[in-house]
Amino acid sequence: MGESKRRKAALGDQYGKDERVVDWLPLTQRQAKDFYTWTTRGAWVGIGVMIGLWVTVRFIGPALGWWTVS
C-alpha cells in the first residue's frame, strides 16, 4: 500500500480537501494565501499612487505654476 492510499484511508471524507488555518474559522490555507497575495499587491499599488501624487504635487505642480513653495 502506498503512502497516498494510507493517507486516504486515514483521512476518509476529508481526503483531498484544503486544510483550514484554524479549526473554528472557515478559512482554508489556499484562501489565506490568496488574501495575502491580494493585500500585498494592493499595498504596492497604494505605494505607487502615493509616489505619483507626491511627484505631481512636489515637482509638476510648481513647474506649471499651480502651486508655489515658499
PDB file of N, CA, C, O and CB in Angstrom:
ATOM      1  N   MET A   1       0.855  -1.173   0.000  1.00  0.00           N
ATOM      2  CA  MET A   1       0.000   0.000   0.000  1.00  0.00           C
ATOM      3  C   MET A   1       0.899   1.232   0.000  1.00  0.00           C
ATOM      4  O   MET A   1       1.826   1.333   0.804  1.00  0.00           O
ATOM      5  CB  MET A   1      -0.972   0.000   1.228  1.00  0.00           C
ATOM      6  N   GLY A   2       0.626   2.146  -0.884  1.00  0.00           N
ATOM      7  CA  GLY A   2       1.413   3.363  -0.990  1.00  0.00           C
ATOM      8  C   GLY A   2       1.005   4.407   0.032  1.00  0.00           C
ATOM      9  O   GLY A   2      -0.025   4.287   0.695  1.00  0.00           O
ATOM     10  N   GLU A   3       1.824   5.420   0.143  1.00  0.00           N
ATOM     11  CA  GLU A   3       1.586   6.476   1.128  1.00  0.00           C
ATOM     12  C   GLU A   3       0.262   7.196   0.886  1.00  0.00           C
ATOM     13  O   GLU A   3      -0.454   7.495   1.842  1.00  0.00           O
ATOM     14  CB  GLU A   3       2.729   7.481   1.105  1.00  0.00           C
ATOM     15  N   SER A   4      -0.077   7.480  -0.367  1.00  0.00           N
ATOM     16  CA  SER A   4      -1.330   8.196  -0.627  1.00  0.00           C
ATOM     17  C   SER A   4      -2.543   7.348  -0.255  1.00  0.00           C
ATOM     18  O   SER A   4      -3.546   7.879   0.221  1.00  0.00           O
ATOM     19  CB  SER A   4      -1.412   8.606  -2.102  1.00  0.00           C
ATOM     20  N   LYS A   5      -2.458   6.045  -0.467  1.00  0.00           N
ATOM     21  CA  LYS A   5      -3.585   5.178  -0.081  1.00  0.00           C
ATOM     22  C   LYS A   5      -3.733   5.133   1.428  1.00  0.00           C
ATOM     23  O   LYS A   5      -4.851   5.140   1.943  1.00  0.00           O
ATOM     24  CB  LYS A   5      -3.393   3.752  -0.631  1.00  0.00           C
ATOM     25  N   ARG A   6      -2.609   5.087   2.146  1.00  0.00           N
ATOM     26  CA  ARG A   6      -2.691   5.110   3.615  1.00  0.00           C
ATOM     27  C   ARG A   6      -3.283   6.435   4.094  1.00  0.00           C
ATOM     28  O   ARG A   6      -4.111   6.456   5.005  1.00  0.00           O
ATOM     29  CB  ARG A   6      -1.288   4.889   4.246  1.00  0.00           C
ATOM     30  N   ARG A   7      -2.859   7.537   3.480  1.00  0.00           N
ATOM     31  CA  ARG A   7      -3.379   8.851   3.859  1.00  0.00           C
ATOM     32  C   ARG A   7      -4.875   8.933   3.563  1.00  0.00           C
ATOM     33  O   ARG A   7      -5.640   9.477   4.360  1.00  0.00           O
ATOM     34  CB  ARG A   7      -2.621   9.973   3.114  1.00  0.00           C
ATOM     35  N   LYS A   8      -5.291   8.391   2.415  1.00  0.00           N
ATOM     36  CA  LYS A   8      -6.704   8.421   2.046  1.00  0.00           C
ATOM     37  C   LYS A   8      -7.533   7.584   3.017  1.00  0.00           C
ATOM     38  O   LYS A   8      -8.638   7.975   3.392  1.00  0.00           O
ATOM     39  CB  LYS A   8      -6.896   7.911   0.607  1.00  0.00           C
ATOM     40  N   ALA A   9      -7.010   6.456   3.414  1.00  0.00           N
ATOM     41  CA  ALA A   9      -7.723   5.605   4.363  1.00  0.00           C
ATOM     42  C   ALA A   9      -7.811   6.279   5.731  1.00  0.00           C
ATOM     43  O   ALA A   9      -8.824   6.159   6.420  1.00  0.00           O
ATOM     44  CB  ALA A   9      -7.030   4.236   4.486  1.00  0.00           C
ATOM     45  N   ALA A  10      -6.761   6.981   6.123  1.00  0.00           N
ATOM     46  CA  ALA A  10      -6.750   7.622   7.435  1.00  0.00           C
ATOM     47  C   ALA A  10      -7.655   8.854   7.474  1.00  0.00           C
ATOM     48  O   ALA A  10      -8.315   9.098   8.484  1.00  0.00           O
ATOM     49  CB  ALA A  10      -5.327   8.014   7.813  1.00  0.00           C
ATOM     50  N   LEU A  11      -7.696   9.626   6.397  1.00  0.00           N
ATOM     51  CA  LEU A  11      -8.480  10.861   6.382  1.00  0.00           C
ATOM     52  C   LEU A  11      -9.946  10.655   6.025  1.00  0.00           C
ATOM     53  O   LEU A  11     -10.806  11.429   6.445  1.00  0.00           O
ATOM     54  CB  LEU A  11      -7.873  11.824   5.418  1.00  0.00           C
ATOM     55  N   GLY A  12     -10.225   9.636   5.268  1.00  0.00           N
ATOM     56  CA  GLY A  12     -11.614   9.347   4.899  1.00  0.00           C
ATOM     57  C   GLY A  12     -12.213  10.431   4.021  1.00  0.00           C
ATOM     58  O   GLY A  12     -11.689  10.719   2.945  1.00  0.00           O
ATOM     59  N   ASP A  13     -13.330  11.047   4.478  1.00  0.00           N
ATOM     60  CA  ASP A  13     -14.027  12.070   3.694  1.00  0.00           C
ATOM     61  C   ASP A  13     -13.221  13.354   3.536  1.00  0.00           C
ATOM     62  O   ASP A  13     -13.460  14.121   2.604  1.00  0.00           O
ATOM     63  CB  ASP A  13     -15.351  12.389   4.336  1.00  0.00           C
ATOM     64  N   GLN A  14     -12.289  13.592   4.417  1.00  0.00           N
ATOM     65  CA  GLN A  14     -11.502  14.828   4.376  1.00  0.00           C
ATOM     66  C   GLN A  14     -10.350  14.770   3.372  1.00  0.00           C
ATOM     67  O   GLN A  14      -9.657  15.767   3.174  1.00  0.00           O
ATOM     68  CB  GLN A  14     -10.954  15.130   5.751  1.00  0.00           C
ATOM     69  N   TYR A  15     -10.140  13.627   2.744  1.00  0.00           N
ATOM     70  CA  TYR A  15      -9.034  13.465   1.799  1.00  0.00           C
ATOM     71  C   TYR A  15      -9.229  14.355   0.575  1.00  0.00           C
ATOM     72  O   TYR A  15     -10.291  14.346  -0.048  1.00  0.00           O
ATOM     73  CB  TYR A  15      -8.907  11.994   1.368  1.00  0.00           C
ATOM     74  N   GLY A  16      -8.210  15.112   0.243  1.00  0.00           N
ATOM     75  CA  GLY A  16      -8.246  15.973  -0.929  1.00  0.00           C
ATOM     76  C   GLY A  16      -8.823  17.354  -0.686  1.00  0.00           C
ATOM     77  O   GLY A  16      -8.802  18.188  -1.592  1.00  0.00           O
ATOM     78  N   LYS A  17      -9.336  17.625   0.497  1.00  0.00           N
ATOM     79  CA  LYS A  17      -9.875  18.938   0.826  1.00  0.00           C
ATOM     80  C   LYS A  17      -8.768  19.798   1.415  1.00  0.00           C
ATOM     81  O   LYS A  17      -7.849  19.291   2.057  1.00  0.00           O
ATOM     82  CB  LYS A  17     -11.065  18.822   1.811  1.00  0.00           C
ATOM     83  N   ASP A  18      -8.865  21.110   1.189  1.00  0.00           N
ATOM     84  CA  ASP A  18      -7.885  22.027   1.752  1.00  0.00           C
ATOM     85  C   ASP A  18      -7.975  22.033   3.271  1.00  0.00           C
ATOM     86  O   ASP A  18      -9.053  21.914   3.853  1.00  0.00           O
ATOM     87  CB  ASP A  18      -8.090  23.442   1.200  1.00  0.00           C
ATOM     88  N   GLU A  19      -6.809  22.176   3.896  1.00  0.00           N
ATOM     89  CA  GLU A  19      -6.789  22.274   5.350  1.00  0.00           C
ATOM     90  C   GLU A  19      -7.195  23.674   5.774  1.00  0.00           C
ATOM     91  O   GLU A  19      -6.938  24.652   5.071  1.00  0.00           O
ATOM     92  CB  GLU A  19      -5.396  21.922   5.908  1.00  0.00           C
ATOM     93  N   ARG A  20      -7.824  23.754   6.920  1.00  0.00           N
ATOM     94  CA  ARG A  20      -8.214  25.050   7.449  1.00  0.00           C
ATOM     95  C   ARG A  20      -7.048  25.643   8.230  1.00  0.00           C
ATOM     96  O   ARG A  20      -6.217  24.919   8.780  1.00  0.00           O
ATOM     97  CB  ARG A  20      -9.474  24.930   8.342  1.00  0.00           C
ATOM     98  N   VAL A  21      -7.003  26.968   8.269  1.00  0.00           N
ATOM     99  CA  VAL A  21      -5.966  27.649   9.025  1.00  0.00           C
ATOM    100  C   VAL A  21      -6.181  27.384  10.511  1.00  0.00           C
ATOM    101  O   VAL A  21      -5.257  26.993  11.224  1.00  0.00           O
ATOM    102  CB  VAL A  21      -5.966  29.171   8.727  1.00  0.00           C
ATOM    103  N   VAL A  22      -7.407  27.599  10.964  1.00  0.00           N
ATOM    104  CA  VAL A  22      -7.819  27.319  12.338  1.00  0.00           C
ATOM    105  C   VAL A  22      -9.107  26.516  12.242  1.00  0.00           C
ATOM    106  O   VAL A  22      -9.946  26.788  11.384  1.00  0.00           O
ATOM    107  CB  VAL A  22      -8.014  28.648  13.189  1.00  0.00           C
ATOM    108  N   ASP A  23      -9.267  25.536  13.112  1.00  0.00           N
ATOM    109  CA  ASP A  23     -10.430  24.652  13.022  1.00  0.00           C
ATOM    110  C   ASP A  23     -11.768  25.394  13.082  1.00  0.00           C
ATOM    111  O   ASP A  23     -12.695  25.047  12.351  1.00  0.00           O
ATOM    112  CB  ASP A  23     -10.375  23.639  14.130  1.00  0.00           C
ATOM    113  N   TRP A  24     -11.877  26.395  13.934  1.00  0.00           N
ATOM    114  CA  TRP A  24     -13.156  27.078  14.126  1.00  0.00           C
ATOM    115  C   TRP A  24     -13.400  28.185  13.113  1.00  0.00           C
ATOM    116  O   TRP A  24     -14.489  28.758  13.091  1.00  0.00           O
ATOM    117  CB  TRP A  24     -13.223  27.649  15.511  1.00  0.00           C
ATOM    118  N   LEU A  25     -12.415  28.505  12.270  1.00  0.00           N
ATOM    119  CA  LEU A  25     -12.555  29.568  11.278  1.00  0.00           C
ATOM    120  C   LEU A  25     -12.692  28.949   9.888  1.00  0.00           C
ATOM    121  O   LEU A  25     -11.827  28.175   9.478  1.00  0.00           O
ATOM    122  CB  LEU A  25     -11.342  30.540  11.332  1.00  0.00           C
ATOM    123  N   PRO A  26     -13.763  29.272   9.151  1.00  0.00           N
ATOM    124  CA  PRO A  26     -13.952  28.660   7.829  1.00  0.00           C
ATOM    125  C   PRO A  26     -13.060  29.323   6.766  1.00  0.00           C
ATOM    126  O   PRO A  26     -13.558  29.914   5.808  1.00  0.00           O
ATOM    127  CB  PRO A  26     -15.431  28.757   7.408  1.00  0.00           C
ATOM    128  N   LEU A  27     -11.755  29.217   6.948  1.00  0.00           N
ATOM    129  CA  LEU A  27     -10.784  29.821   6.054  1.00  0.00           C
ATOM    130  C   LEU A  27      -9.716  28.777   5.747  1.00  0.00           C
ATOM    131  O   LEU A  27      -9.014  28.309   6.644  1.00  0.00           O
ATOM    132  CB  LEU A  27     -10.160  31.111   6.677  1.00  0.00           C
ATOM    133  N   THR A  28      -9.603  28.423   4.478  1.00  0.00           N
ATOM    134  CA  THR A  28      -8.619  27.413   4.109  1.00  0.00           C
ATOM    135  C   THR A  28      -7.258  28.056   3.911  1.00  0.00           C
ATOM    136  O   THR A  28      -7.147  29.278   3.814  1.00  0.00           O
ATOM    137  CB  THR A  28      -9.051  26.670   2.836  1.00  0.00           C
ATOM    138  N   GLN A  29      -6.238  27.239   3.852  1.00  0.00           N
ATOM    139  CA  GLN A  29      -4.890  27.745   3.645  1.00  0.00           C
ATOM    140  C   GLN A  29      -4.770  28.409   2.279  1.00  0.00           C
ATOM    141  O   GLN A  29      -4.047  29.395   2.135  1.00  0.00           O
ATOM    142  CB  GLN A  29      -3.866  26.616   3.779  1.00  0.00           C
ATOM    143  N   ARG A  30      -5.456  27.890   1.290  1.00  0.00           N
ATOM    144  CA  ARG A  30      -5.432  28.491  -0.049  1.00  0.00           C
ATOM    145  C   ARG A  30      -6.052  29.882  -0.033  1.00  0.00           C
ATOM    146  O   ARG A  30      -5.517  30.806  -0.646  1.00  0.00           O
ATOM    147  CB  ARG A  30      -6.174  27.598  -1.056  1.00  0.00           C
ATOM    148  N   GLN A  31      -7.178  30.040   0.666  1.00  0.00           N
ATOM    149  CA  GLN A  31      -7.828  31.344   0.770  1.00  0.00           C
ATOM    150  C   GLN A  31      -6.943  32.339   1.518  1.00  0.00           C
ATOM    151  O   GLN A  31      -6.888  33.513   1.151  1.00  0.00           O
ATOM    152  CB  GLN A  31      -9.183  31.210   1.474  1.00  0.00           C
ATOM    153  N   ALA A  32      -6.258  31.886   2.552  1.00  0.00           N
ATOM    154  CA  ALA A  32      -5.359  32.753   3.299  1.00  0.00           C
ATOM    155  C   ALA A  32      -4.192  33.205   2.421  1.00  0.00           C
ATOM    156  O   ALA A  32      -3.776  34.362   2.485  1.00  0.00           O
ATOM    157  CB  ALA A  32      -4.838  32.032   4.550  1.00  0.00           C
ATOM    158  N   LYS A  33      -3.670  32.297   1.608  1.00  0.00           N
ATOM    159  CA  LYS A  33      -2.579  32.649   0.708  1.00  0.00           C
ATOM    160  C   LYS A  33      -3.046  33.654  -0.344  1.00  0.00           C
ATOM    161  O   LYS A  33      -2.328  34.605  -0.653  1.00  0.00           O
ATOM    162  CB  LYS A  33      -2.018  31.392   0.032  1.00  0.00           C
ATOM    163  N   ASP A  34      -4.243  33.449  -0.894  1.00  0.00           N
ATOM    164  CA  ASP A  34      -4.796  34.385  -1.873  1.00  0.00           C
ATOM    165  C   ASP A  34      -5.013  35.766  -1.259  1.00  0.00           C
ATOM    166  O   ASP A  34      -4.732  36.780  -1.897  1.00  0.00           O
ATOM    167  CB  ASP A  34      -6.116  33.848  -2.434  1.00  0.00           C
ATOM    168  N   PHE A  35      -5.510  35.808  -0.028  1.00  0.00           N
ATOM    169  CA  PHE A  35      -5.717  37.076   0.670  1.00  0.00           C
ATOM    170  C   PHE A  35      -4.392  37.803   0.856  1.00  0.00           C
ATOM    171  O   PHE A  35      -4.309  39.013   0.643  1.00  0.00           O
ATOM    172  CB  PHE A  35      -6.393  36.841   2.034  1.00  0.00           C
ATOM    173  N   TYR A  36      -3.365  37.075   1.249  1.00  0.00           N
ATOM    174  CA  TYR A  36      -2.033  37.655   1.422  1.00  0.00           C
ATOM    175  C   TYR A  36      -1.515  38.215   0.099  1.00  0.00           C
ATOM    176  O   TYR A  36      -0.943  39.305   0.067  1.00  0.00           O
ATOM    177  CB  TYR A  36      -1.055  36.603   1.976  1.00  0.00           C
ATOM    178  N   THR A  37      -1.710  37.482  -0.978  1.00  0.00           N
ATOM    179  CA  THR A  37      -1.249  37.932  -2.293  1.00  0.00           C
ATOM    180  C   THR A  37      -1.955  39.214  -2.711  1.00  0.00           C
ATOM    181  O   THR A  37      -1.303  40.152  -3.169  1.00  0.00           O
ATOM    182  CB  THR A  37      -1.477  36.843  -3.343  1.00  0.00           C
ATOM    183  N   TRP A  38      -3.273  39.272  -2.564  1.00  0.00           N
ATOM    184  CA  TRP A  38      -4.037  40.452  -2.969  1.00  0.00           C
ATOM    185  C   TRP A  38      -3.705  41.665  -2.111  1.00  0.00           C
ATOM    186  O   TRP A  38      -3.583  42.773  -2.633  1.00  0.00           O
ATOM    187  CB  TRP A  38      -5.527  40.162  -2.894  1.00  0.00           C
ATOM    188  N   THR A  39      -3.557  41.471  -0.793  1.00  0.00           N
ATOM    189  CA  THR A  39      -3.253  42.614   0.063  1.00  0.00           C
ATOM    190  C   THR A  39      -1.850  43.133  -0.199  1.00  0.00           C
ATOM    191  O   THR A  39      -1.620  44.341  -0.137  1.00  0.00           O
ATOM    192  CB  THR A  39      -3.405  42.237   1.534  1.00  0.00           C
ATOM    193  N   THR A  40      -0.907  42.243  -0.492  1.00  0.00           N
ATOM    194  CA  THR A  40       0.442  42.688  -0.825  1.00  0.00           C
ATOM    195  C   THR A  40       0.441  43.477  -2.127  1.00  0.00           C
ATOM    196  O   THR A  40       1.069  44.531  -2.219  1.00  0.00           O
ATOM    197  CB  THR A  40       1.394  41.491  -0.931  1.00  0.00           C
ATOM    198  N   ARG A  41      -0.257  42.972  -3.120  1.00  0.00           N
ATOM    199  CA  ARG A  41      -0.366  43.675  -4.399  1.00  0.00           C
ATOM    200  C   ARG A  41      -1.052  45.036  -4.217  1.00  0.00           C
ATOM    201  O   ARG A  41      -0.623  46.029  -4.804  1.00  0.00           O
ATOM    202  CB  ARG A  41      -1.145  42.815  -5.419  1.00  0.00           C
ATOM    203  N   GLY A  42      -2.095  45.080  -3.422  1.00  0.00           N
ATOM    204  CA  GLY A  42      -2.787  46.334  -3.156  1.00  0.00           C
ATOM    205  C   GLY A  42      -1.908  47.341  -2.433  1.00  0.00           C
ATOM    206  O   GLY A  42      -1.986  48.540  -2.697  1.00  0.00           O
ATOM    207  N   ALA A  43      -1.072  46.857  -1.524  1.00  0.00           N
ATOM    208  CA  ALA A  43      -0.157  47.756  -0.821  1.00  0.00           C
ATOM    209  C   ALA A  43       0.838  48.379  -1.790  1.00  0.00           C
ATOM    210  O   ALA A  43       1.122  49.574  -1.703  1.00  0.00           O
ATOM    211  CB  ALA A  43       0.587  47.006   0.291  1.00  0.00           C
ATOM    212  N   TRP A  44       1.367  47.587  -2.706  1.00  0.00           N
ATOM    213  CA  TRP A  44       2.309  48.127  -3.691  1.00  0.00           C
ATOM    214  C   TRP A  44       1.639  49.124  -4.630  1.00  0.00           C
ATOM    215  O   TRP A  44       2.248  50.124  -5.011  1.00  0.00           O
ATOM    216  CB  TRP A  44       2.930  46.996  -4.501  1.00  0.00           C
ATOM    217  N   VAL A  45       0.399  48.858  -5.001  1.00  0.00           N
ATOM    218  CA  VAL A  45      -0.338  49.811  -5.836  1.00  0.00           C
ATOM    219  C   VAL A  45      -0.535  51.116  -5.072  1.00  0.00           C
ATOM    220  O   VAL A  45      -0.372  52.197  -5.639  1.00  0.00           O
ATOM    221  CB  VAL A  45      -1.710  49.222  -6.271  1.00  0.00           C
ATOM    222  N   GLY A  46      -0.881  51.024  -3.796  1.00  0.00           N
ATOM    223  CA  GLY A  46      -1.044  52.215  -2.968  1.00  0.00           C
ATOM    224  C   GLY A  46       0.244  53.005  -2.837  1.00  0.00           C
ATOM    225  O   GLY A  46       0.225  54.235  -2.878  1.00  0.00           O
ATOM    226  N   ILE A  47       1.358  52.316  -2.681  1.00  0.00           N
ATOM    227  CA  ILE A  47       2.652  52.995  -2.605  1.00  0.00           C
ATOM    228  C   ILE A  47       2.950  53.718  -3.915  1.00  0.00           C
ATOM    229  O   ILE A  47       3.421  54.855  -3.904  1.00  0.00           O
ATOM    230  CB  ILE A  47       3.776  51.990  -2.279  1.00  0.00           C
ATOM    231  N   GLY A  48       2.678  53.062  -5.041  1.00  0.00           N
ATOM    232  CA  GLY A  48       2.896  53.688  -6.344  1.00  0.00           C
ATOM    233  C   GLY A  48       2.041  54.921  -6.540  1.00  0.00           C
ATOM    234  O   GLY A  48       2.521  55.933  -7.052  1.00  0.00           O
ATOM    235  N   VAL A  49       0.775  54.851  -6.139  1.00  0.00           N
ATOM    236  CA  VAL A  49      -0.126  56.001  -6.261  1.00  0.00           C
ATOM    237  C   VAL A  49       0.360  57.146  -5.385  1.00  0.00           C
ATOM    238  O   VAL A  49       0.340  58.307  -5.793  1.00  0.00           O
ATOM    239  CB  VAL A  49      -1.571  55.610  -5.877  1.00  0.00           C
ATOM    240  N   MET A  50       0.798  56.807  -4.176  1.00  0.00           N
ATOM    241  CA  MET A  50       1.290  57.835  -3.265  1.00  0.00           C
ATOM    242  C   MET A  50       2.535  58.520  -3.832  1.00  0.00           C
ATOM    243  O   MET A  50       2.656  59.741  -3.733  1.00  0.00           O
ATOM    244  CB  MET A  50       1.599  57.225  -1.892  1.00  0.00           C
ATOM    245  N   ILE A  51       3.444  57.776  -4.412  1.00  0.00           N
ATOM    246  CA  ILE A  51       4.643  58.358  -5.017  1.00  0.00           C
ATOM    247  C   ILE A  51       4.264  59.227  -6.210  1.00  0.00           C
ATOM    248  O   ILE A  51       4.800  60.321  -6.381  1.00  0.00           O
ATOM    249  CB  ILE A  51       5.626  57.251  -5.452  1.00  0.00           C
ATOM    250  N   GLY A  52       3.343  58.742  -7.031  1.00  0.00           N
ATOM    251  CA  GLY A  52       2.890  59.544  -8.173  1.00  0.00           C
ATOM    252  C   GLY A  52       2.253  60.855  -7.735  1.00  0.00           C
ATOM    253  O   GLY A  52       2.519  61.899  -8.330  1.00  0.00           O
ATOM    254  N   LEU A  53       1.428  60.815  -6.721  1.00  0.00           N
ATOM    255  CA  LEU A  53       0.805  62.027  -6.209  1.00  0.00           C
ATOM    256  C   LEU A  53       1.853  62.966  -5.637  1.00  0.00           C
ATOM    257  O   LEU A  53       1.785  64.174  -5.865  1.00  0.00           O
ATOM    258  CB  LEU A  53      -0.238  61.687  -5.147  1.00  0.00           C
ATOM    259  N   TRP A  54       2.813  62.442  -4.904  1.00  0.00           N
ATOM    260  CA  TRP A  54       3.871  63.263  -4.322  1.00  0.00           C
ATOM    261  C   TRP A  54       4.693  63.951  -5.413  1.00  0.00           C
ATOM    262  O   TRP A  54       4.987  65.141  -5.305  1.00  0.00           O
ATOM    263  CB  TRP A  54       4.784  62.407  -3.433  1.00  0.00           C
ATOM    264  N   VAL A  55       5.061  63.219  -6.454  1.00  0.00           N
ATOM    265  CA  VAL A  55       5.823  63.809  -7.559  1.00  0.00           C
ATOM    266  C   VAL A  55       5.008  64.907  -8.234  1.00  0.00           C
ATOM    267  O   VAL A  55       5.544  65.959  -8.584  1.00  0.00           O
ATOM    268  CB  VAL A  55       6.220  62.727  -8.590  1.00  0.00           C
ATOM    269  N   THR A  56       3.723  64.661  -8.415  1.00  0.00           N
ATOM    270  CA  THR A  56       2.864  65.663  -9.045  1.00  0.00           C
ATOM    271  C   THR A  56       2.795  66.934  -8.210  1.00  0.00           C
ATOM    272  O   THR A  56       2.964  68.033  -8.738  1.00  0.00           O
ATOM    273  CB  THR A  56       1.459  65.101  -9.259  1.00  0.00           C
ATOM    274  N   VAL A  57       2.552  66.794  -6.927  1.00  0.00           N
ATOM    275  CA  VAL A  57       2.408  67.958  -6.060  1.00  0.00           C
ATOM    276  C   VAL A  57       3.746  68.666  -5.861  1.00  0.00           C
ATOM    277  O   VAL A  57       3.801  69.895  -5.843  1.00  0.00           O
ATOM    278  CB  VAL A  57       1.826  67.544  -4.709  1.00  0.00           C
ATOM    279  N   ARG A  58       4.803  67.911  -5.716  1.00  0.00           N
ATOM    280  CA  ARG A  58       6.104  68.497  -5.377  1.00  0.00           C
ATOM    281  C   ARG A  58       6.829  69.100  -6.576  1.00  0.00           C
ATOM    282  O   ARG A  58       7.456  70.150  -6.435  1.00  0.00           O
ATOM    283  CB  ARG A  58       6.980  67.450  -4.747  1.00  0.00           C
ATOM    284  N   PHE A  59       6.766  68.483  -7.736  1.00  0.00           N
ATOM    285  CA  PHE A  59       7.555  68.935  -8.880  1.00  0.00           C
ATOM    286  C   PHE A  59       6.719  69.477 -10.043  1.00  0.00           C
ATOM    287  O   PHE A  59       6.977  70.576 -10.534  1.00  0.00           O
ATOM    288  CB  PHE A  59       8.401  67.806  -9.370  1.00  0.00           C
ATOM    289  N   ILE A  60       5.736  68.721 -10.476  1.00  0.00           N
ATOM    290  CA  ILE A  60       4.983  69.093 -11.669  1.00  0.00           C
ATOM    291  C   ILE A  60       4.100  70.309 -11.408  1.00  0.00           C
ATOM    292  O   ILE A  60       4.045  71.221 -12.233  1.00  0.00           O
ATOM    293  CB  ILE A  60       4.132  67.919 -12.146  1.00  0.00           C
ATOM    294  N   GLY A  61       3.412  70.332 -10.276  1.00  0.00           N
ATOM    295  CA  GLY A  61       2.540  71.461  -9.939  1.00  0.00           C
ATOM    296  C   GLY A  61       3.284  72.785  -9.909  1.00  0.00           C
ATOM    297  O   GLY A  61       2.872  73.717 -10.600  1.00  0.00           O
ATOM    298  N   PRO A  62       4.359  72.914  -9.142  1.00  0.00           N
ATOM    299  CA  PRO A  62       5.097  74.181  -9.129  1.00  0.00           C
ATOM    300  C   PRO A  62       5.687  74.541 -10.495  1.00  0.00           C
ATOM    301  O   PRO A  62       5.763  75.721 -10.835  1.00  0.00           O
ATOM    302  CB  PRO A  62       6.208  74.113  -8.103  1.00  0.00           C
ATOM    303  N   ALA A  63       6.097  73.568 -11.265  1.00  0.00           N
ATOM    304  CA  ALA A  63       6.668  73.857 -12.580  1.00  0.00           C
ATOM    305  C   ALA A  63       5.624  74.453 -13.509  1.00  0.00           C
ATOM    306  O   ALA A  63       5.958  75.251 -14.385  1.00  0.00           O
ATOM    307  CB  ALA A  63       7.257  72.590 -13.199  1.00  0.00           C
ATOM    308  N   LEU A  64       4.381  74.082 -13.330  1.00  0.00           N
ATOM    309  CA  LEU A  64       3.311  74.620 -14.172  1.00  0.00           C
ATOM    310  C   LEU A  64       2.669  75.864 -13.559  1.00  0.00           C
ATOM    311  O   LEU A  64       1.777  76.461 -14.160  1.00  0.00           O
ATOM    312  CB  LEU A  64       2.248  73.557 -14.407  1.00  0.00           C
ATOM    313  N   GLY A  65       3.118  76.255 -12.365  1.00  0.00           N
ATOM    314  CA  GLY A  65       2.616  77.453 -11.718  1.00  0.00           C
ATOM    315  C   GLY A  65       1.337  77.275 -10.937  1.00  0.00           C
ATOM    316  O   GLY A  65       0.712  78.268 -10.564  1.00  0.00           O
ATOM    317  N   TRP A  66       0.915  76.036 -10.671  1.00  0.00           N
ATOM    318  CA  TRP A  66      -0.313  75.815  -9.908  1.00  0.00           C
ATOM    319  C   TRP A  66      -0.145  76.115  -8.435  1.00  0.00           C
ATOM    320  O   TRP A  66      -1.064  76.589  -7.767  1.00  0.00           O
ATOM    321  CB  TRP A  66      -0.778  74.396 -10.079  1.00  0.00           C
ATOM    322  N   TRP A  67       1.032  75.834  -7.949  1.00  0.00           N
ATOM    323  CA  TRP A  67       1.262  75.941  -6.527  1.00  0.00           C
ATOM    324  C   TRP A  67       2.717  76.299  -6.321  1.00  0.00           C
ATOM    325  O   TRP A  67       3.577  75.712  -6.977  1.00  0.00           O
ATOM    326  CB  TRP A  67       0.891  74.630  -5.787  1.00  0.00           C
ATOM    327  N   THR A  68       3.027  77.210  -5.466  1.00  0.00           N
ATOM    328  CA  THR A  68       4.414  77.598  -5.266  1.00  0.00           C
ATOM    329  C   THR A  68       4.855  77.241  -3.856  1.00  0.00           C
ATOM    330  O   THR A  68       4.058  77.258  -2.917  1.00  0.00           O
ATOM    331  CB  THR A  68       4.602  79.101  -5.527  1.00  0.00           C
ATOM    332  N   VAL A  69       6.123  76.919  -3.721  1.00  0.00           N
ATOM    333  CA  VAL A  69       6.701  76.575  -2.426  1.00  0.00           C
ATOM    334  C   VAL A  69       7.345  77.836  -1.883  1.00  0.00           C
ATOM    335  O   VAL A  69       8.141  78.466  -2.579  1.00  0.00           O
ATOM    336  CB  VAL A  69       7.741  75.394  -2.539  1.00  0.00           C
ATOM    337  N   SER A  70       7.020  78.219  -0.654  1.00  0.00           N
ATOM    338  CA  SER A  70       7.569  79.444  -0.062  1.00  0.00           C
ATOM    339  C   SER A  70       8.981  79.211   0.433  1.00  0.00           C
ATOM    340  O   SER A  70       9.609  80.127   0.962  1.00  0.00           O
ATOM    341  CB  SER A  70       6.684  79.939   1.088  1.00  0.00           C
TER     342      SER A  70
END
